[in-house]
């Protein structure tokens, strides 16, 4: 479904310039796939950063009172 939306949006943007919209449809299709990949990588990076901070925080010596 997202690929269809990306394709339609890309074609509409490309038609604004007076072109046929085929190139825009292809770019929209590729962009929607790239967006999914980047979102997954961003989520993975956020989880990794959280885990890293958790480990760094637990390495510090605790003050005892």
N, CA, C and O of each residue as an XYZ file, in Angstrom:
260
protein
N       0.829     -1.197      0.000
C       0.000      0.000      0.000
C       0.871      1.258      0.000
O       0.573      2.225     -0.701
N       1.945      1.239      0.788
C       2.814      2.426      0.819
C       3.480      2.663     -0.520
O       3.677      3.806     -0.932
N       3.830      1.566     -1.206
C       4.456      1.733     -2.518
C       3.506      2.402     -3.498
O       3.932      3.202     -4.331
N       2.230      2.081     -3.402
C       1.256      2.725     -4.286
C       1.121      4.209     -3.978
O       1.012      5.030     -4.889
N       1.128      4.547     -2.707
C       1.029      5.959     -2.315
C       2.267      6.717     -2.764
O       2.161      7.818     -3.305
N       3.452      6.128     -2.540
C       4.698      6.769     -2.981
C       4.742      6.955     -4.480
O       5.202      7.984     -4.977
N       4.263      5.958     -5.196
C       4.232      6.050     -6.652
C       3.282      7.147     -7.110
O       3.612      7.925     -8.005
N       2.104      7.211     -6.499
C       1.120      8.226     -6.889
C       1.614      9.632     -6.578
O       1.444     10.544     -7.387
N       2.222      9.812     -5.413
C       2.728     11.134     -5.042
C       3.876     11.537     -5.960
O       3.932     12.680     -6.413
N       4.791     10.614     -6.240
C       5.895     10.916     -7.144
C       5.433     11.272     -8.534
O       5.978     12.183     -9.156
N       4.429     10.563     -9.033
C       3.896     10.863    -10.365
C       3.228     12.229    -10.392
O       3.370     12.974    -11.361
N       2.493     12.562     -9.321
C       1.823     13.867     -9.272
C       2.838     15.006     -9.232
O       2.641     16.041     -9.869
N       3.903     14.817     -8.495
C       4.939     15.854     -8.432
C       5.617     16.007     -9.784
O       5.880     17.127    -10.222
N       5.904     14.889    -10.451
C       6.571     14.950    -11.748
C       5.670     15.553    -12.817
O       6.166     16.225    -13.721
N       4.368     15.334    -12.739
C       3.434     15.895    -13.721
C       3.320     17.407    -13.611
O       2.970     18.086    -14.576
N       3.614     17.921    -12.437
C       3.557     19.377    -12.255
C       4.510     20.102    -13.194
O       4.247     21.225    -13.624
N       5.635     19.431    -13.507
C       6.623     20.030    -14.399
C       6.244     19.885    -15.872
O       6.926     20.415    -16.749
N       5.158     19.167    -16.137
C       4.745     18.963    -17.518
C       5.239     17.654    -18.095
O       5.011     17.381    -19.273
N       5.914     16.831    -17.295
C       6.393     15.536    -17.769
C       5.270     14.512    -17.690
O       4.165     14.819    -17.242
N       5.563     13.303    -18.127
C       4.541     12.246    -18.146
C       4.254     11.690    -16.766
O       3.167     11.158    -16.540
N       5.183     11.792    -15.844
C       4.968     11.303    -14.495
C       5.570      9.937    -14.242
O       5.559      9.459    -13.108
N       6.099      9.296    -15.282
C       6.671      7.961    -15.121
C       7.936      8.025    -14.269
O       8.127      7.215    -13.362
N       8.788      8.986    -14.567
C      10.027      9.126    -13.793
C       9.701      9.429    -12.328
O      10.345      8.887    -11.430
N       8.741     10.261    -12.085
C       8.338     10.582    -10.719
C       7.744      9.387    -10.002
O       7.944      9.215     -8.800
N       7.011      8.557    -10.738
C       6.436      7.354    -10.141
C       7.534      6.393     -9.715
O       7.453      5.783     -8.649
N       8.554      6.260    -10.540
C       9.679      5.384    -10.195
C      10.428      5.933     -8.993
O      10.773      5.177     -8.085
N      10.683      7.220     -8.972
C      11.378      7.842     -7.846
C      10.545      7.719     -6.572
O      11.098      7.467     -5.501
N       9.248      7.890     -6.667
C       8.370      7.741     -5.507
C       8.380      6.330     -4.964
O       8.360      6.123     -3.750
N       8.410      5.348     -5.867
C       8.456      3.943     -5.453
C       9.760      3.647     -4.714
O       9.751      3.003     -3.665
N      10.863      4.112     -5.256
C      12.171      3.891     -4.622
C      12.260      4.640     -3.293
O      12.798      4.116     -2.317
N      11.736      5.855     -3.257
C      11.797      6.662     -2.033
C      10.991      6.024     -0.914
O      11.405      6.081      0.243
N       9.853      5.418     -1.226
C       9.063      4.779     -0.171
C       9.787      3.567      0.402
O       9.701      3.306      1.602
N      10.491      2.835     -0.433
C      11.285      1.707      0.051
C      12.469      2.182      0.876
O      12.805      1.578      1.895
N      13.098      3.261      0.436
C      14.233      3.804      1.179
C      13.794      4.356      2.523
O      14.521      4.246      3.510
N      12.615      4.946      2.566
C      12.100      5.496      3.818
C      11.878      4.398      4.847
O      12.179      4.587      6.026
N      11.353      3.249      4.416
C      11.153      2.129      5.331
C      12.490      1.630      5.879
O      12.601      1.317      7.065
N      13.493      1.557      5.021
C      14.809      1.089      5.448
C      15.445      2.062      6.430
O      16.008      1.643      7.441
N      15.361      3.339      6.146
C      15.940      4.357      7.030
C      15.223      4.369      8.372
O      15.858      4.558      9.409
N      13.916      4.171      8.366
C      13.166      4.136      9.624
C      13.599      2.949     10.478
O      13.736      3.083     11.694
N      13.811      1.812      9.870
C      14.271      0.633     10.610
C      15.668      0.864     11.179
O      15.940      0.506     12.325
N      16.550      1.459     10.387
C      17.901      1.737     10.870
C      17.888      2.766     11.999
O      18.671      2.660     12.943
N      17.011      3.751     11.910
C      16.894      4.750     12.973
C      16.403      4.139     14.266
O      16.899      4.475     15.341
N      15.441      3.250     14.174
C      14.946      2.556     15.364
C      16.037      1.700     15.980
O      16.198      1.681     17.200
N      16.783      0.996     15.155
C      17.888      0.183     15.649
C      18.951      1.040     16.324
O      19.483      0.652     17.365
N      19.269      2.193     15.754
C      20.257      3.092     16.349
C      19.779      3.636     17.687
O      20.573      3.770     18.618
N      18.497      3.950     17.793
C      17.948      4.458     19.054
C      18.015      3.393     20.143
O      18.355      3.697     21.287
N      17.698      2.162     19.801
C      17.776      1.074     20.778
C      19.221      0.844     21.195
O      19.502      0.649     22.377
N      20.132      0.866     20.239
C      21.548      0.666     20.547
C      22.086      1.786     21.436
O      22.858      1.522     22.359
N      21.695      3.019     21.174
C      22.149      4.142     21.995
C      21.602      4.019     23.412
O      22.312      4.306     24.375
N      20.360      3.601     23.549
C      19.779      3.406     24.875
C      20.486      2.304     25.640
O      20.753      2.449     26.832
N      20.791      1.204     24.966
C      21.510      0.107     25.611
C      22.920      0.542     26.009
O      23.399      0.182     27.085
N      23.574      1.299     25.163
C      24.921      1.789     25.461
C      24.906      2.690     26.696
O      25.759      2.557     27.573
N      23.945      3.598     26.763
C      23.844      4.484     27.937
C      23.541      3.699     29.204
O      24.058      4.021     30.273
N      22.717      2.687     29.093
C      22.380      1.862     30.244
C      23.617      1.136     30.768
O      23.831      1.052     31.977
N      24.418      0.620     29.861
C      25.652     -0.068     30.261
C      26.647      0.917     30.850
O      27.275      0.628     31.869
N      26.798      2.077     30.220
C      27.738      3.080     30.751
C      27.320      3.535     32.134
O      28.166      3.727     33.007
N      26.030      3.708     32.342
C      25.527      4.169     33.627
C      25.757      3.132     34.714
O      26.040      3.486     35.859
N      25.640      1.859     34.368
C      25.815      0.802     35.368
C      27.276      0.566     35.695
O      27.578     -0.043     36.721
N      28.207      1.034     34.846
C      29.639      0.873     35.111
C      30.158      1.855     36.148
O      31.199      1.612     36.759
N      29.452      2.960     36.358
C      29.914      3.951     37.310
C      29.769      3.419     38.733
O      28.774      2.766     39.049
N      30.734      3.685     39.580
C      30.606      3.201     40.961
C      29.473      3.924     41.683
O      29.281      5.127     41.508
N      28.741      3.194     42.481
C      27.626      3.760     43.226
C      28.135      4.359     44.541
O      28.967      3.761     45.223
N      27.638      5.516     44.880
C      27.997      6.138     46.156
C      27.189      5.473     47.266
O      25.975      5.308     47.144
N      27.855      5.099     48.333
C      27.154      4.484     49.455
C      27.120      5.463     50.605
O      28.118      6.117     50.911
N      25.992      5.559     51.226
C      25.828      6.498     52.330
C      25.527      5.745     53.588
O      25.352      6.352     54.644
